[in-house]
Every structure is written in C-alpha cells, then in structure tokens.
Amino acid sequence: MSATACSATAQGEGVVSSRWPLERVLFALAGTVTLLSVALAALVSPWFLLVTTFVGVNQWLYVLFGACPASLILRRLFGLRSVVYPRPPVGR
C-alpha cells in the first residue's frame, strides 16, 4: 500500500462501505429461501412450492413498488439502504 493510500484510508477518504445494500441482501435471502423450499418440496411435500411462489410475489412487489415485507423489516431492523430506490434524508 502506498503512503498516499494509507493517509487517505486513515483520514476516511476513499473508503468503501463494507455493508451490503438492501437489494443484495434481498437477493441472497430470496435465493436461499427458494432453494430451501425446492429441497423441502422434493423431500417432504410439494406444498412447500407455495413458499417459492410467495418469494416470487414479494420480488415483484419490490420491483413494482420499491418495497416488500422483507425490505421493510430489513430497513427497520438493520438500517440497510437501497441503491435502486434511495430515500431522501428525514427532516429535509
């Protein structure tokens, strides 16, 4: 690491946040739940495919309206921010 990069990092300039944006977390969550429900449908009961349908409906909700139940929960509990649908700061 060069001296310039070290000083910029020490001053907090050019540091990229290591937090995942909301969309990335939603994508990972949807993929995980979908894979789990397909495995359960194959091993336990085909009724678990309803979970996959629920995931798909929630993905479309997020695409059309910018919010779904999972996104609202993740925003409130973990303070994740959207890259696609940014919200203006409160109080302005």
Buried (B, 14 or more C-beta within 10 A) or exposed (E): EEEEEEEEEEEEEEEEEEEBBBBEBBBEBBEEBBEBBBEBBEEEEEEBBEBBEBBEEBBEBBEEEEBBEBBEEBBEEEEBBBEEEEEEEEEE
